[in-house]
Amino acid sequence: MSGVSADDKGNEKPEEGKLLAETDKTQVNYTPDSEDTGSYKYYPDDPESTWNRFRFQAKGDSQYFDPCEESSKLSMKCLELNNYDRQLCKEYFDAYRECKKQWLQSRRRDKSQWEWDRDSGDSTAASDNSDGSCILM
């Protein structure tokens, strides 16, 4: 089986048997069974997966999280193989950009799935702040 599985990342497990990112290009369905060309996918990552939501919520405030990590690696590998000529790797950069765009649109569409209340012990203080004023503790 190709791709990066949950077992490669330690004890953390996403959905049962689901890959974090498909690395075998023959297994990625770039053109789904739809006539809508807007549904075509040009990158191996799934930025809206439950696993990425969990990892985004669990990261620290100062930590960087990239749900399109596989696309990023592919674009950097292309640069290395082509003597850092950006024109030859334009498709890889476009695919990474599309992946990030999908992730940001998903976060904007439903923020409750991506944000986690770290102060779950005192949830009333956050809900009482309806006027936007500062709360000092």
Residue pairs with C-beta under 8 A, 6 or more apart in sequence:
1 19
2 22
2 23
2 24
2 27
3 19
3 20
3 21
3 22
3 23
3 24
3 27
4 19
4 20
4 21
4 23
4 70
5 19
5 20
6 12
6 13
6 14
6 18
6 20
6 51
9 20
14 20
14 49
14 50
14 51
14 54
15 49
15 50
15 51
18 49
18 51
20 49
20 51
21 44
21 45
21 46
21 69
21 70
22 28
22 44
23 44
23 70
25 44
28 41
28 44
29 41
30 40
30 41
30 42
31 40
32 39
32 40
32 41
42 91
42 94
42 95
42 98
43 68
43 70
43 71
43 95
43 96
43 98
43 99
44 70
44 71
44 74
45 67
45 68
45 69
45 70
45 71
45 99
46 52
47 67
47 68
47 99
47 100
47 102
47 103
47 106
48 102
48 103
48 106
49 67
52 67
52 103
53 113
53 114
55 65
55 67
56 65
56 67
56 114
57 114
57 115
57 116
58 116
59 65
66 72
67 99
67 103
68 96
68 99
68 100
68 103
71 92
71 95
71 96
71 99
72 96
74 92
74 95
74 96
75 89
75 92
75 93
75 95
75 96
78 88
78 89
78 92
79 85
79 86
79 89
82 88
82 89
86 93
106 113
106 114
107 114
117 123
117 126
119 125
119 126
125 135
125 137
128 135
129 135
